[in-house]
Amino acid sequence: MRETPEQPAIAQRIALWADRLRDMSASGLYHSDNLYDRERYRQLQDLAIEMLAVATGEAPAALEPLRASVFSRPAPFPTCDAAIINDAGEVLLIQRADNRKWALPGGATETGETPAEAATREALEETGVRGEPVLLIGVYDSRLRGSASRHHLYQLVFLCRLCAGQAPETPSHAHEVLASDWFAEDALPADLDPGHIRPIRDAFRAWHGEQRAIFDPITRINGDA
Protein backbone atom coordinates (compact mmCIF):
# COMPACT_ATOMS: atom_id res chain seq x y z
CA MET A 1 0.00 0.00 0.00
CA ARG A 2 1.41 3.40 -0.98
CA GLU A 3 2.13 5.69 1.96
CA THR A 4 0.14 8.93 1.90
CA PRO A 5 1.42 12.23 3.35
CA GLU A 6 -1.06 11.89 6.21
CA GLN A 7 0.26 8.53 7.37
CA PRO A 8 3.54 9.69 8.97
CA ALA A 9 1.64 12.36 10.94
CA ILE A 10 -0.93 9.80 12.08
CA ALA A 11 1.80 7.36 13.08
CA GLN A 12 3.54 10.11 15.05
CA ARG A 13 0.30 10.88 16.88
CA ILE A 14 -0.26 7.24 17.76
CA ALA A 15 3.34 6.96 18.99
CA LEU A 16 2.81 10.01 21.21
CA TRP A 17 -0.40 8.50 22.65
CA ALA A 18 1.50 5.27 23.28
CA ASP A 19 4.26 7.20 25.02
CA ARG A 20 1.77 8.99 27.27
CA LEU A 21 0.20 5.65 28.19
CA ARG A 22 3.71 4.34 28.89
CA ASP A 23 4.32 7.25 31.23
CA MET A 24 1.00 6.77 33.06
CA SER A 25 1.44 3.01 33.42
CA ALA A 26 5.04 3.33 34.63
CA SER A 27 4.08 5.99 37.17
CA GLY A 28 1.10 3.92 38.36
CA LEU A 29 3.17 0.76 38.77
CA TYR A 30 5.81 2.72 40.67
CA HIS A 31 3.43 4.34 43.15
CA SER A 32 0.60 1.81 43.57
CA ASP A 33 0.58 -1.09 46.04
CA ASN A 34 -3.00 -2.10 45.23
CA LEU A 35 -3.06 -5.48 43.46
CA TYR A 36 -6.04 -4.61 41.26
CA ASP A 37 -4.69 -1.18 40.31
CA ARG A 38 -1.33 -2.70 39.37
CA GLU A 39 -3.07 -5.19 37.08
CA ARG A 40 -4.87 -2.33 35.34
CA TYR A 41 -1.58 -0.45 34.90
CA ARG A 42 0.00 -3.57 33.37
CA GLN A 43 -2.91 -3.76 30.93
CA LEU A 44 -2.33 -0.09 30.12
CA GLN A 45 1.31 -0.97 29.47
CA ASP A 46 0.21 -3.79 27.13
CA LEU A 47 -1.96 -1.32 25.23
CA ALA A 48 0.92 1.16 24.95
CA ILE A 49 3.15 -1.53 23.44
CA GLU A 50 0.44 -2.56 20.96
CA MET A 51 -0.11 1.07 19.90
CA LEU A 52 3.62 1.64 19.46
CA ALA A 53 3.79 -1.47 17.29
CA VAL A 54 1.04 -0.04 15.07
CA ALA A 55 2.82 3.33 14.86
CA THR A 56 6.23 1.89 13.99
CA GLY A 57 5.22 -1.16 11.97
CA GLU A 58 7.14 -3.43 14.33
CA ALA A 59 5.78 -6.63 15.82
CA PRO A 60 4.64 -6.37 19.47
CA ALA A 61 6.99 -9.25 20.30
CA ALA A 62 9.93 -7.23 19.00
CA LEU A 63 9.04 -4.41 21.41
CA GLU A 64 8.56 -6.71 24.40
CA PRO A 65 12.20 -6.33 25.62
CA LEU A 66 11.44 -2.61 26.13
CA ARG A 67 8.95 -3.46 28.89
CA ALA A 68 11.63 -3.82 31.56
CA SER A 69 13.60 -0.75 30.52
CA VAL A 70 11.78 1.91 28.51
CA PHE A 71 8.21 1.09 29.55
CA SER A 72 9.06 0.90 33.26
CA ARG A 73 10.30 4.49 33.27
CA PRO A 74 7.95 7.45 33.81
CA ALA A 75 8.56 10.90 32.29
CA PRO A 76 10.24 11.92 29.01
CA PHE A 77 13.79 10.77 28.26
CA PRO A 78 16.69 13.25 28.47
CA THR A 79 19.31 13.13 25.72
CA CYS A 80 22.40 15.30 25.35
CA ASP A 81 24.18 16.32 22.14
CA ALA A 82 27.54 17.99 21.53
CA ALA A 83 27.88 20.67 18.85
CA ILE A 84 31.67 20.64 18.52
CA ILE A 85 32.77 23.50 16.24
CA ASN A 86 36.45 23.90 15.36
CA ASP A 87 38.42 27.10 14.77
CA ALA A 88 37.66 26.88 11.05
CA GLY A 89 33.94 27.14 11.76
CA GLU A 90 33.12 23.51 11.00
CA VAL A 91 30.74 21.38 13.06
CA LEU A 92 31.35 17.70 13.74
CA LEU A 93 28.46 15.52 12.56
CA ILE A 94 27.83 11.79 12.50
CA GLN A 95 25.88 9.73 10.00
CA ARG A 96 23.60 7.61 12.16
CA ALA A 97 23.53 3.87 11.57
CA ASP A 98 19.80 3.57 12.31
CA ASN A 99 18.38 6.07 9.78
CA ARG A 100 21.53 6.96 7.75
CA LYS A 101 20.97 10.69 8.36
CA TRP A 102 23.53 13.22 9.61
CA ALA A 103 23.18 14.54 13.15
CA LEU A 104 25.07 15.94 16.11
CA PRO A 105 26.82 13.26 18.17
CA GLY A 106 24.98 12.52 21.38
CA GLY A 107 22.67 10.18 23.21
CA ALA A 108 21.08 9.18 26.48
CA THR A 109 22.36 10.29 29.86
CA GLU A 110 23.76 7.91 32.46
CA THR A 111 23.18 8.04 36.21
CA GLY A 112 25.90 9.97 38.00
CA GLU A 113 26.92 12.32 35.18
CA THR A 114 25.92 15.87 34.37
CA PRO A 115 24.18 16.67 31.05
CA ALA A 116 27.37 18.31 29.74
CA GLU A 117 29.38 15.24 30.66
CA ALA A 118 26.85 13.05 28.85
CA ALA A 119 27.14 15.13 25.68
CA THR A 120 30.93 15.02 25.57
CA ARG A 121 31.06 11.32 26.51
CA GLU A 122 28.67 10.43 23.71
CA ALA A 123 30.68 12.50 21.21
CA LEU A 124 33.90 10.77 22.27
CA GLU A 125 32.31 7.33 22.06
CA GLU A 126 30.85 7.95 18.61
CA THR A 127 33.63 9.99 16.95
CA GLY A 128 36.79 9.70 19.06
CA VAL A 129 36.85 13.51 19.37
CA ARG A 130 37.05 15.19 22.77
CA GLY A 131 35.07 18.39 23.19
CA GLU A 132 34.90 20.90 26.03
CA PRO A 133 31.41 22.32 26.79
CA VAL A 134 31.31 26.11 26.79
CA LEU A 135 27.62 27.00 26.45
CA LEU A 136 24.15 25.49 26.68
CA ILE A 137 22.64 26.11 23.26
CA GLY A 138 19.13 25.00 24.14
CA VAL A 139 16.62 22.45 25.34
CA TYR A 140 14.43 21.00 22.59
CA ASP A 141 11.24 18.94 22.65
CA SER A 142 11.40 16.06 20.17
CA ARG A 143 7.71 16.46 19.33
CA LEU A 144 8.40 19.92 17.89
CA ARG A 145 11.56 19.06 15.96
CA GLY A 146 10.31 16.45 13.52
CA SER A 147 12.25 13.77 15.36
CA ALA A 148 11.71 10.18 14.27
CA SER A 149 12.13 8.93 17.84
CA ARG A 150 9.51 6.49 19.08
CA HIS A 151 9.54 8.21 22.48
CA HIS A 152 9.19 11.72 23.88
CA LEU A 153 12.68 13.20 24.34
CA TYR A 154 14.16 16.32 25.89
CA GLN A 155 17.23 17.13 23.81
CA LEU A 156 19.88 19.25 25.58
CA VAL A 157 22.49 20.62 23.17
CA PHE A 158 25.86 22.07 24.21
CA LEU A 159 28.28 24.18 22.20
CA CYS A 160 31.74 22.64 22.59
CA ARG A 161 35.26 23.50 21.51
CA LEU A 162 37.99 21.03 20.71
CA CYS A 163 40.14 20.10 23.69
CA ALA A 164 43.57 21.60 23.08
CA GLY A 165 46.33 19.14 22.29
CA GLN A 166 43.97 16.14 22.10
CA ALA A 167 44.46 13.88 19.10
CA PRO A 168 41.39 11.97 17.87
CA GLU A 169 40.91 8.58 19.52
CA THR A 170 39.44 5.34 18.27
CA PRO A 171 35.64 5.54 18.80
CA SER A 172 34.38 2.94 21.26
CA HIS A 173 30.85 2.96 19.80
CA ALA A 174 31.72 3.10 16.10
CA HIS A 175 28.95 0.60 15.36
CA GLU A 176 26.39 3.34 16.07
CA VAL A 177 27.59 5.54 13.20
CA LEU A 178 28.31 5.01 9.51
CA ALA A 179 30.64 7.99 9.25
CA SER A 180 31.71 11.23 10.92
CA ASP A 181 32.98 14.42 9.31
CA TRP A 182 33.35 18.19 9.68
CA PHE A 183 31.00 20.53 7.83
CA ALA A 184 31.02 24.29 7.27
CA GLU A 185 27.87 26.26 8.06
CA ASP A 186 27.14 26.84 4.37
CA ALA A 187 27.97 23.27 3.31
CA LEU A 188 25.88 21.05 5.56
CA PRO A 189 24.78 17.66 4.20
CA ALA A 190 21.36 17.61 2.56
CA ASP A 191 20.16 14.57 4.48
CA LEU A 192 20.21 16.02 8.00
CA ASP A 193 18.18 14.30 10.69
CA PRO A 194 15.02 16.46 11.03
CA GLY A 195 15.42 16.64 14.80
CA HIS A 196 18.87 18.21 14.44
CA ILE A 197 18.28 20.89 11.80
CA ARG A 198 17.27 23.62 14.28
CA PRO A 199 19.88 22.72 16.96
CA ILE A 200 22.69 22.82 14.37
CA ARG A 201 21.50 26.22 13.15
CA ASP A 202 21.33 27.47 16.75
CA ALA A 203 24.80 26.06 17.45
CA PHE A 204 26.33 28.20 14.72
CA ARG A 205 24.41 31.21 15.99
CA ALA A 206 25.91 30.63 19.44
CA TRP A 207 29.38 30.14 17.95
CA HIS A 208 29.01 33.52 16.24
CA GLY A 209 28.40 35.10 19.65
CA GLU A 210 24.67 34.99 20.38
CA GLN A 211 24.66 33.59 23.91
CA ARG A 212 20.94 33.04 24.33
CA ALA A 213 19.69 29.62 25.36
CA ILE A 214 16.84 28.32 23.20
CA PHE A 215 13.80 26.55 24.60
CA ASP A 216 10.46 25.56 23.16
CA PRO A 217 7.58 27.89 24.10
CA ILE A 218 4.54 26.81 26.06
CA THR A 219 2.34 25.38 23.35
CA ARG A 220 -0.03 22.61 22.41
CA ILE A 221 0.66 19.86 19.90
CA ASN A 222 -2.48 19.17 17.87
CA GLY A 223 -4.66 19.69 20.92
CA ASP A 224 -2.34 17.92 23.40
CA ALA A 225 -0.55 19.75 26.19
C-alpha positions in Angstrom: 0.0 0.0 0.0 1.4 3.4 -1.0 2.1 5.7 2.0 0.1 8.9 1.9 1.4 12.2 3.4 -1.1 11.9 6.2 0.3 8.5 7.4 3.5 9.7 9.0 1.6 12.4 10.9 -0.9 9.8 12.1 1.8 7.4 13.1 3.5 10.1 15.1 0.3 10.9 16.9 -0.3 7.2 17.8 3.3 7.0 19.0 2.8 10.0 21.2 -0.4 8.5 22.7 1.5 5.3 23.3 4.3 7.2 25.0 1.8 9.0 27.3 0.2 5.6 28.2 3.7 4.3 28.9 4.3 7.2 31.2 1.0 6.8 33.1 1.4 3.0 33.4 5.0 3.3 34.6 4.1 6.0 37.2 1.1 3.9 38.4 3.2 0.8 38.8 5.8 2.7 40.7 3.4 4.3 43.2 0.6 1.8 43.6 0.6 -1.1 46.0 -3.0 -2.1 45.2 -3.1 -5.5 43.5 -6.0 -4.6 41.3 -4.7 -1.2 40.3 -1.3 -2.7 39.4 -3.1 -5.2 37.1 -4.9 -2.3 35.3 -1.6 -0.5 34.9 0.0 -3.6 33.4 -2.9 -3.8 30.9 -2.3 -0.1 30.1 1.3 -1.0 29.5 0.2 -3.8 27.1 -2.0 -1.3 25.2 0.9 1.2 24.9 3.2 -1.5 23.4 0.4 -2.6 21.0 -0.1 1.1 19.9 3.6 1.6 19.5 3.8 -1.5 17.3 1.0 0.0 15.1 2.8 3.3 14.9 6.2 1.9 14.0 5.2 -1.2 12.0 7.1 -3.4 14.3 5.8 -6.6 15.8 4.6 -6.4 19.5 7.0 -9.2 20.3 9.9 -7.2 19.0 9.0 -4.4 21.4 8.6 -6.7 24.4 12.2 -6.3 25.6 11.4 -2.6 26.1 8.9 -3.5 28.9 11.6 -3.8 31.6 13.6 -0.7 30.5 11.8 1.9 28.5 8.2 1.1 29.6 9.1 0.9 33.3 10.3 4.5 33.3 8.0 7.4 33.8 8.6 10.9 32.3 10.2 11.9 29.0 13.8 10.8 28.3 16.7 13.3 28.5 19.3 13.1 25.7 22.4 15.3 25.4 24.2 16.3 22.1 27.5 18.0 21.5 27.9 20.7 18.8 31.7 20.6 18.5 32.8 23.5 16.2 36.4 23.9 15.4 38.4 27.1 14.8 37.7 26.9 11.0 33.9 27.1 11.8 33.1 23.5 11.0 30.7 21.4 13.1 31.3 17.7 13.7 28.5 15.5 12.6 27.8 11.8 12.5 25.9 9.7 10.0 23.6 7.6 12.2 23.5 3.9 11.6 19.8 3.6 12.3 18.4 6.1 9.8 21.5 7.0 7.8 21.0 10.7 8.4 23.5 13.2 9.6 23.2 14.5 13.2 25.1 15.9 16.1 26.8 13.3 18.2 25.0 12.5 21.4 22.7 10.2 23.2 21.1 9.2 26.5 22.4 10.3 29.9 23.8 7.9 32.5 23.2 8.0 36.2 25.9 10.0 38.0 26.9 12.3 35.2 25.9 15.9 34.4 24.2 16.7 31.0 27.4 18.3 29.7 29.4 15.2 30.7 26.9 13.1 28.9 27.1 15.1 25.7 30.9 15.0 25.6 31.1 11.3 26.5 28.7 10.4 23.7 30.7 12.5 21.2 33.9 10.8 22.3 32.3 7.3 22.1 30.8 8.0 18.6 33.6 10.0 17.0 36.8 9.7 19.1 36.9 13.5 19.4 37.1 15.2 22.8 35.1 18.4 23.2 34.9 20.9 26.0 31.4 22.3 26.8 31.3 26.1 26.8 27.6 27.0 26.4 24.2 25.5 26.7 22.6 26.1 23.3 19.1 25.0 24.1 16.6 22.4 25.3 14.4 21.0 22.6 11.2 18.9 22.7 11.4 16.1 20.2 7.7 16.5 19.3 8.4 19.9 17.9 11.6 19.1 16.0 10.3 16.4 13.5 12.3 13.8 15.4 11.7 10.2 14.3 12.1 8.9 17.8 9.5 6.5 19.1 9.5 8.2 22.5 9.2 11.7 23.9 12.7 13.2 24.3 14.2 16.3 25.9 17.2 17.1 23.8 19.9 19.3 25.6 22.5 20.6 23.2 25.9 22.1 24.2 28.3 24.2 22.2 31.7 22.6 22.6 35.3 23.5 21.5 38.0 21.0 20.7 40.1 20.1 23.7 43.6 21.6 23.1 46.3 19.1 22.3 44.0 16.1 22.1 44.5 13.9 19.1 41.4 12.0 17.9 40.9 8.6 19.5 39.4 5.3 18.3 35.6 5.5 18.8 34.4 2.9 21.3 30.9 3.0 19.8 31.7 3.1 16.1 28.9 0.6 15.4 26.4 3.3 16.1 27.6 5.5 13.2 28.3 5.0 9.5 30.6 8.0 9.3 31.7 11.2 10.9 33.0 14.4 9.3 33.4 18.2 9.7 31.0 20.5 7.8 31.0 24.3 7.3 27.9 26.3 8.1 27.1 26.8 4.4 28.0 23.3 3.3 25.9 21.1 5.6 24.8 17.7 4.2 21.4 17.6 2.6 20.2 14.6 4.5 20.2 16.0 8.0 18.2 14.3 10.7 15.0 16.5 11.0 15.4 16.6 14.8 18.9 18.2 14.4 18.3 20.9 11.8 17.3 23.6 14.3 19.9 22.7 17.0 22.7 22.8 14.4 21.5 26.2 13.1 21.3 27.5 16.7 24.8 26.1 17.5 26.3 28.2 14.7 24.4 31.2 16.0 25.9 30.6 19.4 29.4 30.1 18.0 29.0 33.5 16.2 28.4 35.1 19.7 24.7 35.0 20.4 24.7 33.6 23.9 20.9 33.0 24.3 19.7 29.6 25.4 16.8 28.3 23.2 13.8 26.5 24.6 10.5 25.6 23.2 7.6 27.9 24.1 4.5 26.8 26.1 2.3 25.4 23.4 0.0 22.6 22.4 0.7 19.9 19.9 -2.5 19.2 17.9 -4.7 19.7 20.9 -2.3 17.9 23.4 -0.6 19.8 26.2 
